[in-house]
Amino acid sequence: MNSTQANTSVSDVEKLARRRAGAKMGWYIHALVYVLVNLGLVALSASRGHSWAVYPLMGWGLGLLIHGAVIWFIAPGGSFYDRLVERERRALRSGERG
C-alpha cells in the first residue's frame, strides 16, 4: 500500500468516525430533550389531576427507541450491521450466492 492509499484510508476512517460520533451525539441530545420535556409534561399533567402525559411519553419514547436502534444496530458501524457485513464477506469469499 502506498502513502496515498494510507492517507485516503485514514481520511475515510476519520470521516466515518466523525459521522458516527455525530449520529450518537444526536441521539444523546434527543434523549435529553425527551427527558426534560416529558418531565415538564408529567408535572403539568399531575398538577391538573390528569394522567394524559403517558401518551406523549409512549409515542415519543417509541420514536427515541427507533432512533437508538438505527444508530447502534443498523447504521454503518453498529454491531448488527457489522455482523451482516462480515457474513456477506465470508459468503463472497467462499463463492456462495444469495
N, C-alpha and C positions, 0 to 999 in steps of 0.2 A: 504494500500500500504506500503510495507516495504522500507527500505532505499536504497536497491539495485535497486528496480524499480524506485524510485525517482531519484537516480543518473543517471540511464540509460535514463530516460525521460529528465532530464536536459541536459545530454550529447547529446541526439538526437536533442533537440531543438537548442542547441549551434551549432551543425554541420549544421543543416538546415539554421539557421540564417547566418552563415558564407558563406554557399554556395549561398544563395540568395543575400547577400551583394556583393559577388564576381561577380555574374552574372550582377547585376546592375552597379557595377563599370566598368565592361567590356563594357557595353552599353555606359556609360558616356565617356569612352576613345574612343570608336568607333565614337561617335558623335563629340568629339573634333577633332579627326583626319579628319573626314569628312569635318568639317568647315574649318580647316586650309588648307587642300589640295585643296578644291574647291575654296577657296579664291584665292589661287595661280593660279589655272586653269582659273578662271574668269579674273584675271589680265592679264595673258598671252594671253588669247583669245581676250580680249579687246584691248591689245596693238598691236595686229596684225590686228585689224579691222574686226574680225570674231565673230560669236556667237556660236561656237561649244561647249563651256563649258556647255551649258544647258544639253547635252546628258549625260555626266558623273554625273552631278548634279541629274538628274532624276533617272538614273539607280542605282546609289549608294544610293540615297535618299530612293528608294523603299526597298533596302536591309536593310537600317537603320530602316525604318518603320517596316518591318517584324521582325527584331531583337528585337525592342522595344515591339512589340505586344506579342512576345513569352515570353519576360522577365516579363512584367507587367500584362498580361492577361492569358496566357496559362500555364506557368510553375507553379509548386507547389508553393503555397503562393500568386499567382496572384489572383485578385478579381474574374475573370471569373472561374478559376479553383476551388477556394474556394466555389463559388456558386454551381458548378456542384457536388462537393464532398458532400456538405450539402444536396442537393436534393437527392443524392443517399443514404445518411444516413437515411433520412426521409422515403424513399421508402423501404429500407431494414427493418427498424423498424416497418413499418406498414404491412409488409409482401407482398408488391407489387413485381411484376416481370417485367423485361424488362427494 
